[in-house]
Amino acid sequence: MPKLSEGSRQRRRESIAAAAMRCFARQGVTSTSMADIIREAGSSAGSVYSHFTSKAELLRFAASMALSELVATVSDELPAERTPASVLAHLLRSRSDKAHAQTLLQIWADVPRDAEIEEIARDSVIEFRALVRSALLPWCQAPARARTRNPDTAADEISDAVVTAVQGFVVRVSIDRDLDSELVASRLVAFFEKV
């Protein structure tokens, strides 16, 4: 078998992880077997195991990938006017995919049982919050707002609220099959417009 370049190896790992995340979203982490993932990836067992020695290792990689995607949404095409409402609207648009939301929820559910996933999740949330805070800080520093409220404190408070709203939205999208996610997103954004 020819040796893969590092780039090809990384793309293959990401492809296998994406297959695993689809399985996790459909069946849950504990109900998904390596055989399910191998079948979903359209690969051989030898190929998958040459990239990941266990389901736990694959889960950690998939978690890291999924949470990195969440963090990346903060810097992807943020609106020019970065108000709390516009930043939240941007983030909610990218989180309304039910399969992706279910995968994130499955990952978060494994945090208490897996120290490595806990670390990955914690670091991702810290980075996500820092990016949201930095996107909102200029808005908080506007003279009219800065006179009534310390900009750093305001940015901390609002970024915590935005991150928590996104996490709550992901949970709602995951567990409520009849949810009109666009309606709920518009209600959240309307609430944040009052900030």
C-alpha positions in Angstrom: 0.0 0.0 0.0 1.5 3.4 -1.0 2.4 5.8 1.8 0.1 8.8 2.1 1.4 12.3 2.2 0.7 14.2 5.4 -2.0 16.3 3.7 -3.7 13.2 2.3 -3.5 11.4 5.7 -5.1 14.4 7.4 -7.9 14.6 4.8 -8.6 10.9 5.2 -8.7 11.3 9.0 -11.1 14.2 8.6 -13.3 12.1 6.2 -13.4 9.2 8.6 -14.2 11.6 11.5 -17.0 13.1 9.4 -18.4 9.6 8.8 -18.2 9.0 12.6 -20.0 12.2 13.4 -22.9 11.3 11.0 -23.1 7.9 12.9 -23.0 9.7 16.3 -25.7 12.1 15.2 -28.0 9.2 14.0 -27.2 6.6 16.7 -25.5 8.3 19.6 -21.9 7.8 20.6 -22.4 4.7 22.7 -24.6 2.9 20.2 -22.2 3.5 17.3 -19.7 0.7 16.7 -16.4 0.9 14.7 -18.1 -1.4 12.2 -20.8 1.3 11.7 -18.2 4.0 11.2 -16.2 1.8 8.8 -19.3 1.1 6.7 -20.3 4.9 6.8 -16.8 5.9 5.7 -16.9 3.3 2.8 -13.5 2.1 3.9 -11.8 -1.1 5.1 -11.2 -1.8 8.8 -7.5 -1.8 8.2 -7.6 1.6 6.6 -9.7 3.1 9.5 -7.6 1.4 12.2 -4.4 2.7 10.5 -5.7 6.2 11.2 -7.4 5.6 14.6 -6.5 2.9 17.1 -9.8 3.0 18.9 -13.3 4.5 18.8 -12.2 6.7 21.8 -9.3 8.2 19.8 -11.7 8.7 16.8 -14.3 10.4 19.1 -11.6 12.8 20.4 -10.5 13.7 16.9 -14.1 14.1 15.8 -14.9 16.3 18.9 -11.9 18.4 18.2 -13.0 18.8 14.6 -16.6 19.6 15.4 -15.7 22.1 18.1 -13.1 23.8 15.8 -15.9 24.3 13.3 -17.9 26.0 15.9 -15.1 28.3 16.8 -14.4 29.0 13.1 -18.0 30.3 12.6 -17.1 33.4 14.7 -14.5 34.6 12.2 -16.4 33.4 9.0 -18.0 36.5 7.4 -19.0 38.3 10.5 -21.3 41.2 9.7 -19.6 44.7 9.3 -21.8 46.1 12.1 -21.0 43.8 15.0 -23.8 44.3 17.5 -24.7 41.5 20.0 -27.8 40.7 17.9 -25.9 40.6 14.5 -23.1 38.4 15.9 -25.7 36.1 17.5 -27.7 35.9 14.3 -24.6 35.0 12.3 -23.7 32.2 14.8 -27.2 30.8 15.0 -27.5 30.6 11.2 -24.5 28.3 11.2 -25.8 26.1 14.1 -29.3 25.3 12.8 -28.2 22.1 11.1 -29.9 19.4 13.2 -27.3 16.7 12.5 -24.4 19.0 13.4 -26.3 20.1 16.5 -26.9 16.5 17.6 -23.2 15.7 17.1 -22.2 18.6 19.3 -24.7 17.5 22.0 -23.3 14.0 21.9 -19.8 15.3 22.3 -20.8 17.5 25.2 -22.6 14.6 26.8 -19.3 12.7 26.9 -17.5 15.5 28.7 -18.1 14.0 32.2 -16.8 10.6 31.2 -13.7 11.5 29.2 -11.0 13.9 30.5 -9.6 14.5 27.0 -12.9 15.4 25.5 -13.6 17.7 28.5 -10.3 19.5 27.8 -11.1 19.8 24.1 -14.6 21.1 24.9 -13.4 23.5 27.6 -10.6 24.9 25.3 -13.0 25.3 22.4 -15.6 27.2 24.5 -12.8 29.4 25.9 -11.6 30.2 22.4 -15.2 30.6 21.1 -16.0 33.1 23.9 -12.8 35.0 23.4 -13.5 35.4 19.7 -17.1 36.5 20.4 -15.8 39.0 23.0 -13.2 40.4 20.6 -15.9 40.8 17.9 -18.2 42.7 20.3 -15.6 44.8 22.2 -15.6 47.7 19.6 -19.4 47.9 19.9 -19.0 48.0 23.7 -16.4 50.8 23.4 -18.6 53.1 21.5 -18.6 56.4 23.4 -22.4 56.4 24.1 -22.2 52.9 25.7 -18.7 53.4 27.3 -20.0 56.3 29.4 -22.6 54.2 31.1 -20.8 50.9 31.3 -17.2 49.7 31.5 -16.5 48.3 27.9 -14.5 45.3 29.2 -17.1 44.3 31.7 -19.9 44.7 29.1 -17.9 42.6 26.5 -17.4 39.9 29.1 -21.1 39.8 30.1 -22.5 40.0 26.6 -20.0 37.4 25.2 -21.1 35.0 28.0 -24.7 35.6 27.1 -24.1 35.0 23.4 -22.1 31.8 23.9 -24.7 30.5 26.3 -27.5 31.4 23.9 -25.7 29.5 21.1 -25.2 26.4 23.3 -28.9 26.5 24.4 -30.0 26.8 20.8 -27.9 23.8 19.8 -29.6 21.8 22.6 -33.1 22.9 21.4 -32.3 22.1 17.8 -31.1 18.7 18.9 -33.9 17.6 21.1 -37.1 19.3 19.8 -38.0 17.6 16.5 -40.9 20.1 15.9 -38.8 23.2 16.6 -39.0 26.0 14.0 -35.4 26.8 14.4 -35.7 30.0 12.3 -38.5 31.3 14.5 -36.5 30.6 17.7 -33.4 32.1 16.2 -35.3 35.3 15.3 -36.8 35.5 18.8 -33.3 35.2 20.4 -31.9 37.8 18.0 -34.9 40.1 18.8 -34.1 39.8 22.5 -30.4 40.6 22.0 -31.4 43.7 20.0 -32.6 45.2 23.3 -29.1 44.9 24.8 
